[in-house]
């Protein structure tokens, strides 16, 4: 399963069309020119995590939802005690917020 850091790295470009890692390096090297990068919010993106506390989401994980760009899960759902405890995740991008 991917890390929370990897999932966040996916969400930024989906929402803003910005390569966040590249721009952080440009900032560190004093090469960032915000006028050259007309980033804007191009979409809504988000992530849903599957845990014992959110097991009501399992039917959505089992469906093919067109706006879901990446998902990973198993049906052995465990309780979440820390940020790393999850049985799956689902990342989406759409023209509106996905409310499940």
Buried (B, 14 or more C-beta within 10 A) or exposed (E): EEEEEEBEBBBBBBBBBBBBEEBEEBEEEEEBEEEEBEBEEBBBBBBBBBBEEBBEBBEBBEEEBEBBBBBBBEEEBEEBEEEEEBBBBBBBBBEEEBEE
